[in-house]
Amino acid sequence: MNSMNSLNAALGHAKTLDATDPLAHCRERFILPDGVIYLDGNSLGALPKGVNERLHRAINEEWGVGLIRSWNDADWYPAPQRVGAKIAGLIGAKPREVISCDSTTVNLFKVLCAALEAQPERDIIICEEGNFPTDAYITERTAKLYNKRVVLANQDNIEAIIAEAGDKLCVVALTHVHYKTGRMYDVQNVTALAHKYGGRVIWDLAHTGGVIAVQLHDWHVDYAVGCGYKYLNGGPGAPAYVYVREDLIASLDQPLAGWHGHAAPFSFEQGYRAHPTIDRLLVGTASQLSLIALEAALAAYDGVDMNAVRAKSQSLTSFFIERFDAQLAHFGFGLATPRDASKRGSQVSFTHPDGYAIMQAVIARGVIGDFRAPNILRFGFAPLYLTHQDVANAIATIADVMQTNEWKRPEFAQKKAVT
Ligand SMILES: Cc1ncc(COP(=O)(O)O)c(C=O)c1O
């Protein structure tokens, strides 16, 4: 089949799939630039409508006119809890089990310390081999601080590694969906297994929140952290979130004792007394404007069923892989993501030795994904604003960039700071 025929066949199939999409109306909730197919919502989500207006109001009225009064009058102060409660609805948590604050990295440090403080007699931390660097660095440094041992595991040997740690297991800290390959752990099984040996679990939900229907509370997950700027669309550097199962909150001990985590922040006591609720995860003053942006962005999920989001994500990624096989594989790409939809998150990654230049050329054509060294081209699928027709068109563009050797132009080999 020539490329025009391939595109037409793919578009026909895509239209049929889009025709029955229960989330089709959500695309209207976003501002998407013309000429762009955005496959990087797993890095920085698109801009939801309403955020701009909400931020303008926050700046011009609440800050500009209300000034300091807005902490009370505009309800700024309880925003971390309010945003946390909204996110809780997307990850199967109770509203007071989640709070939005700080970065994923900092929140990971807090809950990792909390898990180590909770069971000081146990000395093994299981972490993922090849995890996202921030998780690896935080785990390694925290283990050093507490004089604990880090044991590396991967998706193939995690069960054996947990069993081997046995009653020395303190905590298993894993990323649910791998940032490079998109391969996904079974949260429920791994959590249950860690508990069987008396350990606790921390899940990094960076690539999960807003796209995979997890049930943190019912699955008895101990702790979790996640990003506000990926599928939750909170904007660059948006505040992150942290989840702690309700029965662990009252005794949770985390070392970043700041005034916003105090039981009575405005009593200005000299000694630290942790707040009795999830608020004890707070540290300092919230990034209020960013929090307001994230809160407004979360309206894009109003009335959205996470099971429908997951189903559409699986459909988009399956269709992408189907078209990859038909139109791209023969250009020397390898598929780095599991073919089994139940074992992957909402991304598809290819390998190619010239991946960086290829991705730059594809981005120049308006199909935006990203590159992860040394050879991964990564595409994320945000079900609220993508269609199967976007997928068909993106594949056709990548195929054309390969067919015409456009990616070999020298400008595409120039490395940028952020890839
Ligand atoms: C698995 C994972 N954890 C954490 C982060 C980022 O953490 P932070 O928001 O603190 O930079 C990312 C970013 O891509 C990630 O993929």
The ligand as a Gaussian input file, in Angstrom:
#p B3LYP/6-31G(d) Opt

LIG

0 1
 C        8.517000       9.018000      37.493000
 C        8.754000      10.473000      37.709000
 N        8.881000      10.949000      38.957000
 C        9.086000      12.268000      39.181000
 C        9.170000      13.152000      38.134000
 C        9.417000      14.611000      38.314000
 O        9.538000      15.050000      39.586000
 P        9.545000      16.615000      39.865000
 O        8.197000      17.145000      39.491000
 O        9.838000      16.720000      41.295000
 O       10.560000      17.243000      38.992000
 C        9.031000      12.695000      36.824000
 C        9.121000      13.651000      35.703000
 O        9.016000      13.380000      34.570000
 C        8.826000      11.323000      36.605000
 O        8.711000      10.851000      35.373000

